[in-house]
Amino acid sequence: MRGLIGGRGELADSMSFSGAVAAASYPFFSYIDLDTPLLMPKRFVRGGMRYSGPAVRLPRHTTGTGVDAAAHFAASAG
């Protein structure tokens, strides 16, 4: 059985979760399409996955997906 994981309009925080699920579920996902944050005009969070050419890099030294949205929410609250 081969699976597909991807998105349709998610920001980097959601795609970071999908990337972590895909990595943890290896080799189930044969098709991985995590490029929707590249279509977004602005990055709203820090951390999470990064793109390196065709490869996706997940944070190695953090818990969960590594997404830090605190700065975004602090800026919008003030």
N, CA, C and O atoms as a CHARMM CRD file, in Angstrom:
* protein
*
  312
    1    1 MET  N      0.84500  -1.17400   0.00000 PROA 1      0.00000
    2    1 MET  CA     0.00000   0.00000   0.00000 PROA 1      0.00000
    3    1 MET  C      0.89200   1.23900   0.00000 PROA 1      0.00000
    4    1 MET  O      1.87600   1.30300   0.73800 PROA 1      0.00000
    5    2 ARG  N      0.54400   2.22700  -0.83400 PROA 2      0.00000
    6    2 ARG  CA     1.30700   3.45900  -0.92200 PROA 2      0.00000
    7    2 ARG  C      0.37800   4.63300  -0.70700 PROA 2      0.00000
    8    2 ARG  O     -0.71800   4.68300  -1.26500 PROA 2      0.00000
    9    3 GLY  N      0.82600   5.58300   0.11200 PROA 3      0.00000
   10    3 GLY  CA    -0.02300   6.72000   0.43800 PROA 3      0.00000
   11    3 GLY  C      0.50100   8.02400  -0.13400 PROA 3      0.00000
   12    3 GLY  O      1.62600   8.10300  -0.62800 PROA 3      0.00000
   13    4 LEU  N     -0.33400   9.03600  -0.05500 PROA 4      0.00000
   14    4 LEU  CA    -0.02100  10.39300  -0.49200 PROA 4      0.00000
   15    4 LEU  C     -0.29700  11.33700   0.65500 PROA 4      0.00000
   16    4 LEU  O     -1.32300  11.22100   1.32600 PROA 4      0.00000
   17    5 ILE  N      0.61500  12.28000   0.89000 PROA 5      0.00000
   18    5 ILE  CA     0.38800  13.32800   1.86600 PROA 5      0.00000
   19    5 ILE  C      0.71300  14.65500   1.18100 PROA 5      0.00000
   20    5 ILE  O      1.71300  14.77900   0.47400 PROA 5      0.00000
   21    6 GLY  N     -0.15000  15.63500   1.40700 PROA 6      0.00000
   22    6 GLY  CA     0.04800  16.92800   0.76300 PROA 6      0.00000
   23    6 GLY  C     -0.87700  17.96100   1.36300 PROA 6      0.00000
   24    6 GLY  O     -1.36000  17.79400   2.48200 PROA 6      0.00000
   25    7 GLY  N     -1.12300  19.01300   0.63500 PROA 7      0.00000
   26    7 GLY  CA    -1.98600  20.07400   1.11700 PROA 7      0.00000
   27    7 GLY  C     -2.59300  20.85000  -0.03100 PROA 7      0.00000
   28    7 GLY  O     -2.30800  20.58600  -1.20000 PROA 7      0.00000
   29    8 ARG  N     -3.43400  21.81300   0.31900 PROA 8      0.00000
   30    8 ARG  CA    -4.11200  22.60300  -0.70900 PROA 8      0.00000
   31    8 ARG  C     -3.98200  24.10000  -0.48000 PROA 8      0.00000
   32    8 ARG  O     -4.37900  24.87000  -1.35300 PROA 8      0.00000
   33    9 GLY  N     -3.46100  24.54100   0.62100 PROA 9      0.00000
   34    9 GLY  CA    -3.34400  25.96200   0.88500 PROA 9      0.00000
   35    9 GLY  C     -2.87700  26.25100   2.29700 PROA 9      0.00000
   36    9 GLY  O     -3.12100  27.33400   2.82700 PROA 9      0.00000
   37   10 GLU  N     -2.21600  25.29800   2.89800 PROA 10     0.00000
   38   10 GLU  CA    -1.78500  25.44400   4.27900 PROA 10     0.00000
   39   10 GLU  C     -0.54300  26.32400   4.38700 PROA 10     0.00000
   40   10 GLU  O      0.25800  26.42900   3.45800 PROA 10     0.00000
   41   11 LEU  N     -0.41500  26.94400   5.54600 PROA 11     0.00000
   42   11 LEU  CA     0.78900  27.70600   5.85700 PROA 11     0.00000
   43   11 LEU  C      1.88200  26.75500   6.33200 PROA 11     0.00000
   44   11 LEU  O      1.65700  25.55300   6.46900 PROA 11     0.00000
   45   12 ALA  N      3.05400  27.30300   6.57800 PROA 12     0.00000
   46   12 ALA  CA     4.20600  26.48500   6.95000 PROA 12     0.00000
   47   12 ALA  C      3.98700  25.69100   8.23200 PROA 12     0.00000
   48   12 ALA  O      4.52600  24.59200   8.36600 PROA 12     0.00000
   49   13 ASP  N      3.20500  26.22100   9.18400 PROA 13     0.00000
   50   13 ASP  CA     3.00300  25.47000  10.42600 PROA 13     0.00000
   51   13 ASP  C      2.24900  24.17200  10.17800 PROA 13     0.00000
   52   13 ASP  O      2.61700  23.13500  10.73000 PROA 13     0.00000
   53   14 SER  N      1.20400  24.20700   9.36100 PROA 14     0.00000
   54   14 SER  CA     0.45400  22.98800   9.04100 PROA 14     0.00000
   55   14 SER  C      1.28900  22.02300   8.21100 PROA 14     0.00000
   56   14 SER  O      1.25200  20.81400   8.43700 PROA 14     0.00000
   57   15 MET  N      2.03000  22.54600   7.26700 PROA 15     0.00000
   58   15 MET  CA     2.86200  21.67800   6.43100 PROA 15     0.00000
   59   15 MET  C      3.99100  21.05800   7.23600 PROA 15     0.00000
   60   15 MET  O      4.43900  19.95700   6.91800 PROA 15     0.00000
   61   16 SER  N      4.46600  21.74800   8.28400 PROA 16     0.00000
   62   16 SER  CA     5.48900  21.16600   9.15200 PROA 16     0.00000
   63   16 SER  C      4.94300  19.92900   9.85700 PROA 16     0.00000
   64   16 SER  O      5.65200  18.93400  10.01400 PROA 16     0.00000
   65   17 PHE  N      3.69300  19.99300  10.27800 PROA 17     0.00000
   66   17 PHE  CA     3.05600  18.82800  10.89200 PROA 17     0.00000
   67   17 PHE  C      2.96700  17.68900   9.87100 PROA 17     0.00000
   68   17 PHE  O      3.28100  16.54200  10.19200 PROA 17     0.00000
   69   18 SER  N      2.54400  18.00200   8.65300 PROA 18     0.00000
   70   18 SER  CA     2.44800  16.97200   7.60800 PROA 18     0.00000
   71   18 SER  C      3.81400  16.37800   7.30200 PROA 18     0.00000
   72   18 SER  O      3.93200  15.17300   7.08000 PROA 18     0.00000
   73   19 GLY  N      4.83900  17.20900   7.28700 PROA 19     0.00000
   74   19 GLY  CA     6.19500  16.70000   7.06200 PROA 19     0.00000
   75   19 GLY  C      6.64800  15.76600   8.16200 PROA 19     0.00000
   76   19 GLY  O      7.28600  14.74800   7.89100 PROA 19     0.00000
   77   20 ALA  N      6.32000  16.10400   9.41900 PROA 20     0.00000
   78   20 ALA  CA     6.67300  15.24300  10.54500 PROA 20     0.00000
   79   20 ALA  C      5.93100  13.91400  10.47100 PROA 20     0.00000
   80   20 ALA  O      6.51000  12.86600  10.75600 PROA 20     0.00000
   81   21 VAL  N      4.65400  13.94700  10.09000 PROA 21     0.00000
   82   21 VAL  CA     3.87700  12.70800   9.93800 PROA 21     0.00000
   83   21 VAL  C      4.46500  11.84900   8.82600 PROA 21     0.00000
   84   21 VAL  O      4.59200  10.63400   8.98400 PROA 21     0.00000
   85   22 ALA  N      4.82100  12.46300   7.71300 PROA 22     0.00000
   86   22 ALA  CA     5.39600  11.71700   6.58800 PROA 22     0.00000
   87   22 ALA  C      6.71700  11.06700   6.99100 PROA 22     0.00000
   88   22 ALA  O      6.96700   9.90900   6.65500 PROA 22     0.00000
   89   23 ALA  N      7.56700  11.81100   7.71300 PROA 23     0.00000
   90   23 ALA  CA     8.85200  11.26100   8.13600 PROA 23     0.00000
   91   23 ALA  C      8.67300  10.12100   9.13100 PROA 23     0.00000
   92   23 ALA  O      9.38200   9.11800   9.06300 PROA 23     0.00000
   93   24 ALA  N      7.72600  10.27200  10.05600 PROA 24     0.00000
   94   24 ALA  CA     7.49400   9.24000  11.06600 PROA 24     0.00000
   95   24 ALA  C      6.82300   8.00400  10.48300 PROA 24     0.00000
   96   24 ALA  O      6.90000   6.92200  11.06600 PROA 24     0.00000
   97   25 SER  N      6.16600   8.15700   9.33900 PROA 25     0.00000
   98   25 SER  CA     5.42500   7.04300   8.74000 PROA 25     0.00000
   99   25 SER  C      6.18600   6.37800   7.60600 PROA 25     0.00000
  100   25 SER  O      5.61100   5.57000   6.87600 PROA 25     0.00000
  101   26 TYR  N      7.45700   6.69400   7.43900 PROA 26     0.00000
  102   26 TYR  CA     8.24500   6.08600   6.36000 PROA 26     0.00000
  103   26 TYR  C      8.19100   4.56700   6.48200 PROA 26     0.00000
  104   26 TYR  O      8.33400   4.05200   7.59000 PROA 26     0.00000
  105   27 PRO  N      7.99600   3.85000   5.42100 PROA 27     0.00000
  106   27 PRO  CA     7.91400   4.18300   4.00200 PROA 27     0.00000
  107   27 PRO  C      6.48100   4.22300   3.46700 PROA 27     0.00000
  108   27 PRO  O      6.27700   4.06400   2.26300 PROA 27     0.00000
  109   28 PHE  N      5.49500   4.42900   4.32400 PROA 28     0.00000
  110   28 PHE  CA     4.10700   4.39600   3.86500 PROA 28     0.00000
  111   28 PHE  C      3.83100   5.42300   2.77300 PROA 28     0.00000
  112   28 PHE  O      3.20400   5.09900   1.76400 PROA 28     0.00000
  113   29 PHE  N      4.29600   6.66700   2.96500 PROA 29     0.00000
  114   29 PHE  CA     4.00500   7.71000   1.99100 PROA 29     0.00000
  115   29 PHE  C      4.99200   7.65600   0.82700 PROA 29     0.00000
  116   29 PHE  O      6.16100   8.01200   0.97500 PROA 29     0.00000
  117   30 SER  N      4.51500   7.21400  -0.31300 PROA 30     0.00000
  118   30 SER  CA     5.33200   7.16600  -1.52200 PROA 30     0.00000
  119   30 SER  C      5.29600   8.48900  -2.26700 PROA 30     0.00000
  120   30 SER  O      6.20400   8.80000  -3.03800 PROA 30     0.00000
  121   31 TYR  N      4.25000   9.26200  -2.03700 PROA 31     0.00000
  122   31 TYR  CA     4.07000  10.54600  -2.71600 PROA 31     0.00000
  123   31 TYR  C      3.92300  11.62700  -1.65100 PROA 31     0.00000
  124   31 TYR  O      3.00200  11.59300  -0.83500 PROA 31     0.00000
  125   32 ILE  N      4.84400  12.58100  -1.67200 PROA 32     0.00000
  126   32 ILE  CA     4.86000  13.64400  -0.67700 PROA 32     0.00000
  127   32 ILE  C      4.85400  14.97700  -1.40100 PROA 32     0.00000
  128   32 ILE  O      5.76200  15.27000  -2.17900 PROA 32     0.00000
  129   33 ASP  N      3.82900  15.78900  -1.14800 PROA 33     0.00000
  130   33 ASP  CA     3.65500  17.07100  -1.82500 PROA 33     0.00000
  131   33 ASP  C      3.43700  18.14300  -0.76500 PROA 33     0.00000
  132   33 ASP  O      2.30400  18.40100  -0.35900 PROA 33     0.00000
  133   34 LEU  N      4.51700  18.76300  -0.32000 PROA 34     0.00000
  134   34 LEU  CA     4.46100  19.71300   0.77900 PROA 34     0.00000
  135   34 LEU  C      4.89900  21.10600   0.33500 PROA 34     0.00000
  136   34 LEU  O      5.60000  21.79700   1.07400 PROA 34     0.00000
  137   35 ASP  N      4.50000  21.51700  -0.84400 PROA 35     0.00000
  138   35 ASP  CA     4.99700  22.77700  -1.38600 PROA 35     0.00000
  139   35 ASP  C      4.03700  23.96400  -1.26500 PROA 35     0.00000
  140   35 ASP  O      4.38300  25.05800  -1.70900 PROA 35     0.00000
  141   36 THR  N      2.86100  23.79500  -0.69000 PROA 36     0.00000
  142   36 THR  CA     1.90300  24.90200  -0.66900 PROA 36     0.00000
  143   36 THR  C      2.39900  26.15600   0.06800 PROA 36     0.00000
  144   36 THR  O      2.02100  27.25600  -0.33500 PROA 36     0.00000
  145   37 PRO  N      3.23100  26.05400   1.13700 PROA 37     0.00000
  146   37 PRO  CA     3.71700  27.29700   1.74900 PROA 37     0.00000
  147   37 PRO  C      4.58500  28.13400   0.80300 PROA 37     0.00000
  148   37 PRO  O      4.73800  29.33800   1.01300 PROA 37     0.00000
  149   38 LEU  N      5.14400  27.52300  -0.21700 PROA 38     0.00000
  150   38 LEU  CA     5.95700  28.27500  -1.17700 PROA 38     0.00000
  151   38 LEU  C      5.10000  29.23200  -2.00000 PROA 38     0.00000
  152   38 LEU  O      5.62100  30.17700  -2.59300 PROA 38     0.00000
  153   39 LEU  N      3.79800  28.99500  -2.04000 PROA 39     0.00000
  154   39 LEU  CA     2.88500  29.85500  -2.78900 PROA 39     0.00000
  155   39 LEU  C      2.36000  31.02400  -1.95200 PROA 39     0.00000
  156   39 LEU  O      1.69600  31.91500  -2.48100 PROA 39     0.00000
  157   40 MET  N      2.65400  31.02100  -0.65200 PROA 40     0.00000
  158   40 MET  CA     2.16200  32.06000   0.24300 PROA 40     0.00000
  159   40 MET  C      3.07200  33.28800   0.17300 PROA 40     0.00000
  160   40 MET  O      4.28800  33.14200   0.04200 PROA 40     0.00000
  161   41 PRO  N      2.50600  34.49400   0.25700 PROA 41     0.00000
  162   41 PRO  CA     3.31600  35.70400   0.12500 PROA 41     0.00000
  163   41 PRO  C      4.18800  36.01000   1.34500 PROA 41     0.00000
  164   41 PRO  O      5.17900  36.73200   1.23000 PROA 41     0.00000
  165   42 LYS  N      3.83000  35.47200   2.50200 PROA 42     0.00000
  166   42 LYS  CA     4.55000  35.81100   3.72600 PROA 42     0.00000
  167   42 LYS  C      4.57500  34.61900   4.65400 PROA 42     0.00000
  168   42 LYS  O      3.63400  33.82600   4.69900 PROA 42     0.00000
  169   43 ARG  N      5.64900  34.50400   5.38400 PROA 43     0.00000
  170   43 ARG  CA     5.76700  33.45600   6.39700 PROA 43     0.00000
  171   43 ARG  C      5.31500  34.04700   7.73300 PROA 43     0.00000
  172   43 ARG  O      5.87300  35.05200   8.17400 PROA 43     0.00000
  173   44 PHE  N      4.32300  33.44900   8.38200 PROA 44     0.00000
  174   44 PHE  CA     3.74100  34.00000   9.60500 PROA 44     0.00000
  175   44 PHE  C      4.34800  33.43900  10.88500 PROA 44     0.00000
  176   44 PHE  O      4.13000  33.98700  11.96500 PROA 44     0.00000
  177   45 VAL  N      5.09700  32.36700  10.77600 PROA 45     0.00000
  178   45 VAL  CA     5.66500  31.74000  11.96300 PROA 45     0.00000
  179   45 VAL  C      7.16000  31.51700  11.75600 PROA 45     0.00000
  180   45 VAL  O      7.65600  31.49900  10.63000 PROA 45     0.00000
  181   46 ARG  N      7.86200  31.34800  12.87500 PROA 46     0.00000
  182   46 ARG  CA     9.27100  30.97600  12.82100 PROA 46     0.00000
  183   46 ARG  C      9.39300  29.48500  13.05900 PROA 46     0.00000
  184   46 ARG  O      8.51800  28.86700  13.66700 PROA 46     0.00000
  185   47 GLY  N     10.47000  28.92000  12.58300 PROA 47     0.00000
  186   47 GLY  CA    10.72800  27.50500  12.80200 PROA 47     0.00000
  187   47 GLY  C      9.96100  26.64600  11.81400 PROA 47     0.00000
  188   47 GLY  O      9.52800  27.11400  10.76100 PROA 47     0.00000
  189   48 GLY  N      9.80600  25.40100  12.16800 PROA 48     0.00000
  190   48 GLY  CA     9.13400  24.47100  11.26800 PROA 48     0.00000
  191   48 GLY  C     10.05500  24.00900  10.15700 PROA 48     0.00000
  192   48 GLY  O     11.27000  24.19300  10.22200 PROA 48     0.00000
  193   49 MET  N      9.47200  23.41500   9.15400 PROA 49     0.00000
  194   49 MET  CA    10.28100  22.86800   8.07400 PROA 49     0.00000
  195   49 MET  C     10.82200  23.96500   7.17100 PROA 49     0.00000
  196   49 MET  O     10.27000  25.06300   7.09200 PROA 49     0.00000
  197   50 ARG  N     11.91000  23.64300   6.49700 PROA 50     0.00000
  198   50 ARG  CA    12.54200  24.54500   5.54700 PROA 50     0.00000
  199   50 ARG  C     12.74300  23.79500   4.24200 PROA 50     0.00000
  200   50 ARG  O     12.84700  22.56800   4.22100 PROA 50     0.00000
  201   51 TYR  N     12.79500  24.54200   3.16700 PROA 51     0.00000
  202   51 TYR  CA    13.00500  23.94600   1.85400 PROA 51     0.00000
  203   51 TYR  C     14.45700  24.11800   1.44400 PROA 51     0.00000
  204   51 TYR  O     15.04500  25.18600   1.61300 PROA 51     0.00000
  205   52 SER  N     15.02200  23.05200   0.90300 PROA 52     0.00000
  206   52 SER  CA    16.38600  23.06700   0.39400 PROA 52     0.00000
  207   52 SER  C     16.34700  22.40700  -0.97300 PROA 52     0.00000
  208   52 SER  O     16.56200  21.20100  -1.09200 PROA 52     0.00000
  209   53 GLY  N     16.06900  23.20100  -2.01000 PROA 53     0.00000
  210   53 GLY  CA    15.84700  22.62700  -3.33700 PROA 53     0.00000
  211   53 GLY  C     14.61200  21.75500  -3.29100 PROA 53     0.00000
  212   53 GLY  O     13.57200  22.19400  -2.80100 PROA 53     0.00000
  213   54 PRO  N     14.69500  20.53200  -3.78700 PROA 54     0.00000
  214   54 PRO  CA    13.53400  19.64200  -3.75900 PROA 54     0.00000
  215   54 PRO  C     13.33500  18.93100  -2.41500 PROA 54     0.00000
  216   54 PRO  O     12.35200  18.21300  -2.22700 PROA 54     0.00000
  217   55 ALA  N     14.27000  19.13400  -1.48800 PROA 55     0.00000
  218   55 ALA  CA    14.19800  18.45700  -0.18600 PROA 55     0.00000
  219   55 ALA  C     13.52800  19.33500   0.85700 PROA 55     0.00000
  220   55 ALA  O     13.61500  20.56100   0.80400 PROA 55     0.00000
  221   56 VAL  N     12.86400  18.69500   1.79700 PROA 56     0.00000
  222   56 VAL  CA    12.26700  19.36500   2.94800 PROA 56     0.00000
  223   56 VAL  C     13.10600  19.00700   4.16200 PROA 56     0.00000
  224   56 VAL  O     13.39000  17.83400   4.40400 PROA 56     0.00000
  225   57 ARG  N     13.49900  20.00700   4.91400 PROA 57     0.00000
  226   57 ARG  CA    14.29500  19.79300   6.12900 PROA 57     0.00000
  227   57 ARG  C     13.42100  20.06800   7.34500 PROA 57     0.00000
  228   57 ARG  O     12.84400  21.14700   7.48400 PROA 57     0.00000
  229   58 LEU  N     13.33400  19.07700   8.22000 PROA 58     0.00000
  230   58 LEU  CA    12.58700  19.22800   9.46900 PROA 58     0.00000
  231   58 LEU  C     13.55500  19.62700  10.57700 PROA 58     0.00000
  232   58 LEU  O     14.71900  19.22600  10.54600 PROA 58     0.00000
  233   59 PRO  N     13.09900  20.40900  11.55700 PROA 59     0.00000
  234   59 PRO  CA    13.99100  20.79100  12.66100 PROA 59     0.00000
  235   59 PRO  C     14.40800  19.55500  13.45100 PROA 59     0.00000
  236   59 PRO  O     13.59900  18.66100  13.69400 PROA 59     0.00000
  237   60 ARG  N     15.66100  19.51500  13.84400 PROA 60     0.00000
  238   60 ARG  CA    16.17800  18.32800  14.52300 PROA 60     0.00000
  239   60 ARG  C     16.24700  18.47200  16.02800 PROA 60     0.00000
  240   60 ARG  O     16.10000  17.48300  16.74500 PROA 60     0.00000
  241   61 HSD  N     16.46400  19.66400  16.52100 PROA 61     0.00000
  242   61 HSD  CA    16.71500  19.85100  17.95100 PROA 61     0.00000
  243   61 HSD  C     15.59400  20.64800  18.60500 PROA 61     0.00000
  244   61 HSD  O     15.82800  21.69100  19.21500 PROA 61     0.00000
  245   62 THR  N     14.38400  20.14200  18.46700 PROA 62     0.00000
  246   62 THR  CA    13.22900  20.81300  19.05400 PROA 62     0.00000
  247   62 THR  C     12.12800  19.78800  19.28400 PROA 62     0.00000
  248   62 THR  O     12.21200  18.65800  18.80200 PROA 62     0.00000
  249   63 THR  N     11.11200  20.17700  20.01000 PROA 63     0.00000
  250   63 THR  CA     9.98800  19.28200  20.22800 PROA 63     0.00000
  251   63 THR  C      8.89100  19.56300  19.20800 PROA 63     0.00000
  252   63 THR  O      8.81100  20.66700  18.66900 PROA 63     0.00000
  253   64 GLY  N      8.07100  18.59800  18.94900 PROA 64     0.00000
  254   64 GLY  CA     6.94700  18.76500  18.02100 PROA 64     0.00000
  255   64 GLY  C      7.41700  19.14100  16.62900 PROA 64     0.00000
  256   64 GLY  O      8.38500  18.57400  16.12200 PROA 64     0.00000
  257   65 THR  N      6.74500  20.08200  16.01400 PROA 65     0.00000
  258   65 THR  CA     7.08100  20.49600  14.65400 PROA 65     0.00000
  259   65 THR  C      8.12900  21.60000  14.62700 PROA 65     0.00000
  260   65 THR  O      8.65500  21.91600  13.56000 PROA 65     0.00000
  261   66 GLY  N      8.44400  22.19300  15.77200 PROA 66     0.00000
  262   66 GLY  CA     9.42600  23.26100  15.82300 PROA 66     0.00000
  263   66 GLY  C      8.88900  24.61900  15.43200 PROA 66     0.00000
  264   66 GLY  O      9.66100  25.56700  15.28800 PROA 66     0.00000
  265   67 VAL  N      7.58100  24.73500  15.25700 PROA 67     0.00000
  266   67 VAL  CA     6.96900  25.99700  14.85900 PROA 67     0.00000
  267   67 VAL  C      6.83700  26.90900  16.07400 PROA 67     0.00000
  268   67 VAL  O      6.38100  26.48100  17.13500 PROA 67     0.00000
  269   68 ASP  N      7.24100  28.17400  15.91100 PROA 68     0.00000
  270   68 ASP  CA     7.12500  29.17100  16.96900 PROA 68     0.00000
  271   68 ASP  C      6.26400  30.32200  16.45200 PROA 68     0.00000
  272   68 ASP  O      6.74100  31.15800  15.68400 PROA 68     0.00000
  273   69 ALA  N      5.02400  30.36700  16.86000 PROA 69     0.00000
  274   69 ALA  CA     4.10000  31.40900  16.40700 PROA 69     0.00000
  275   69 ALA  C      3.97800  32.53800  17.42400 PROA 69     0.00000
  276   69 ALA  O      3.20000  33.46700  17.21000 PROA 69     0.00000
  277   70 ALA  N      4.71900  32.48300  18.51100 PROA 70     0.00000
  278   70 ALA  CA     4.58200  33.48300  19.56600 PROA 70     0.00000
  279   70 ALA  C      4.84500  34.89100  19.07500 PROA 70     0.00000
  280   70 ALA  O      4.11700  35.80900  19.45400 PROA 70     0.00000
  281   71 ALA  N      5.85300  35.09900  18.24900 PROA 71     0.00000
  282   71 ALA  CA     6.18100  36.44200  17.76200 PROA 71     0.00000
  283   71 ALA  C      5.02900  37.00800  16.91100 PROA 71     0.00000
  284   71 ALA  O      4.71100  38.19300  17.00500 PROA 71     0.00000
  285   72 HSD  N      4.42200  36.17300  16.10100 PROA 72     0.00000
  286   72 HSD  CA     3.31000  36.62400  15.26500 PROA 72     0.00000
  287   72 HSD  C      2.12200  37.06500  16.11900 PROA 72     0.00000
  288   72 HSD  O      1.53300  38.11800  15.87400 PROA 72     0.00000
  289   73 PHE  N      1.77400  36.25700  17.12100 PROA 73     0.00000
  290   73 PHE  CA     0.63500  36.59500  17.96400 PROA 73     0.00000
  291   73 PHE  C      0.92900  37.78100  18.86800 PROA 73     0.00000
  292   73 PHE  O      0.03000  38.56900  19.16100 PROA 73     0.00000
  293   74 ALA  N      2.17100  37.92100  19.31600 PROA 74     0.00000
  294   74 ALA  CA     2.53500  39.07400  20.14700 PROA 74     0.00000
  295   74 ALA  C      2.42900  40.36700  19.34200 PROA 74     0.00000
  296   74 ALA  O      1.96800  41.38400  19.86000 PROA 74     0.00000
  297   75 ALA  N      2.85500  40.33300  18.07800 PROA 75     0.00000
  298   75 ALA  CA     2.80200  41.52600  17.23300 PROA 75     0.00000
  299   75 ALA  C      1.35700  41.91400  16.92400 PROA 75     0.00000
  300   75 ALA  O      1.03100  43.10000  16.86600 PROA 75     0.00000
  301   76 SER  N      0.49600  40.92000  16.72600 PROA 76     0.00000
  302   76 SER  CA    -0.89500  41.23600  16.38800 PROA 76     0.00000
  303   76 SER  C     -1.71200  41.66500  17.60900 PROA 76     0.00000
  304   76 SER  O     -2.75700  42.29800  17.46300 PROA 76     0.00000
  305   77 ALA  N     -1.24000  41.32600  18.81000 PROA 77     0.00000
  306   77 ALA  CA    -1.95700  41.71300  20.02800 PROA 77     0.00000
  307   77 ALA  C     -1.64600  43.15100  20.43200 PROA 77     0.00000
  308   77 ALA  O     -2.44200  43.79500  21.11600 PROA 77     0.00000
  309   78 GLY  N     -0.48800  43.65000  20.00700 PROA 78     0.00000
  310   78 GLY  CA    -0.07600  44.98300  20.47000 PROA 78     0.00000
  311   78 GLY  C     -0.39600  45.99200  19.47900 PROA 78     0.00000
  312   78 GLY  O     -0.12400  47.17400  19.69200 PROA 78     0.00000
